[in-house]
Amino acid sequence: MKELDFETDFQNKIDSEIKIEPKDWMPESYRKTLIRQISQHAHSEIVGMLPEGNWITRAPSLKRKAILLAKVQDEAGHGLYLYSAAETLGISRDQMVSDLHSGKAKYSSIFNYPATSWADMGAVGWLVDGAAIMNQVALCRASYGPYARAMVRICKEESFHQRQGYDIMMKLCAGTAEQKQMAQDALNRWWWPSLMMFGPNDENSPNSAQSMKWRIKRFSNDDLRQKFVDATVEQAEILGIKIPDDNLKWNETKKGYDFSEIDWTEFNQVVAGNGPCNKQRLKARVDAWDKGAWVREAALAYAEKKAVAIKEKAVA
């Protein structure tokens, strides 16, 4: 069977909404695209634990500490699901981690911004997790089976994270004038980085068209960004705080909000590794990997010892 026939059959399966599984034939470019996207997604979950983990011991109550701890644990699990999904494509976890530590692999630009107050934990949950859900719900229908199935549980948990963040914002906005100002300040700092999470504009996104043809993606960057803005404006109004965009205005013709252009220079700088916390975040991950080497070695030694014992018992 010619490769052209394989490619035709492959696209026909995708067009028929039949999931591509690990042992199925797939174009090498499809495999590489998935590895890039899924590993980047996994890295984002792991790096995303850092700004929130820093606030666990400083949360204002035992209840808030427990909730935030559970959220960070969820994110570790999300990274695990996604690394496992990527491994089905023939890349090792060690290679993915090595690519992250060397700077070859990227993670979401949003995690290169500092979380400087407790209100940031509300803004991150409300805006960052809200933006993530907007993007990830469609991934539950991605054409690659292991990725789509992993996303089902991730999206369920992310919805709780978003509610938890909004609950923090509601409590702050219903509190003292100083607490409400904390919430406003957090919104001011996280709004634009949250819009950047959807990636570059469609005309500047080199991979979007092909990913949509392969049904890895279902919606364009700009469409998802518009949906996020439209959903979030009303939520901010309920809180009684203002989205930091003087050009934000309802457009009756398109039934959505017009908003200002993103500062793409800032976006490109952060993606290139020059954001406020890029070096700090990467150093934290490298240090954690190096300090955890003894745990990985001990686990492997135990697994090998147990395998030998099982084999000897079977022989006996």
C-alpha positions, 0 to 999 in steps of 0.5 A: 500500500502506497504512503499516499493511500495511508495518508488518504485513509488517515484523513478519512478516519479523522473526517469520520470522527474515528479516533487515531490510536497509538498503533495506527499509521499516522504521518510523521508530521502529525506525530511530531505536532502531537508530541510538541503540543501534548508535552508543552501542555504537560510542562505547563501543568507542572510549571503551573504548580510553582506560583500556587505552591508558593502560596499554600503555607500563606493561604489565609485559613486552613480551609484555603490551604487544603483547597489550594493543596488539592488544586496543586496535586490535581495539576501534578496529576494532569502532568502525569496523564499528559506525559503518559499520553505523549509517551504513546507517540514514541517519546520518552519522559526523560527526553521530554523533561530534558527538552524542558530543562534545556529550553527546547520545549516551551510551556504556557507563557502565563506561568512566567508572571509572578503571583504577588498577593493572595488575590492572585490565587483568585485571579489565576483560578478565575482567569488562567484556569478559565482560559485553559478550560475554554481551550481544553474542552474542545481537546476532549474531541481531539483526533488522537485518542489518548490525548482526548481521553486524558482531557476528559478528566482534566477538564472536570478538575479544571472546572473546579479550579476555576470556581475556586478562583472565582470564589476567592475573588467573590470573597475579596470583592465582598470584603473591605475596600482594601480587599476589593482593591487587591482583587482589582489589582490582580485582575489588572495584572493577569488580564492581558497575560490570560488573553495571551494564553490563546497564542498568536493571532490566527494569521501569525499562528503557523500550526493552527490551520494544519492542526484544525485539519487534523482535528487536534484543534477545533477552534482557532486562537482568535475564536477561543480568545473572543469566547473567553472575553465574552464570557468573562466580562459579565463575571467581572461585572458581577464582582464589581471590578473593571477589566483593564481595557478602555476599548472594551465595548459590546459590538452588536453586529458580531454579538461579542465584545471588541477589545484592544490589541494585545501587546505582542512584543511582550508576548514574544519576549516572554515566549523567548524566555525573557519574561519576569519569571522565566529563569526562576521557573526553569531553575526551580524545575531543574533543581527539583529534578536534580534533588529528586534523582535519589527517589527515582533511583530508589524506585527503580531499584525497588522495582528491579528487586521485586521483579527478580523476586517474582521471577525466582518465585515462579521458577521455584 
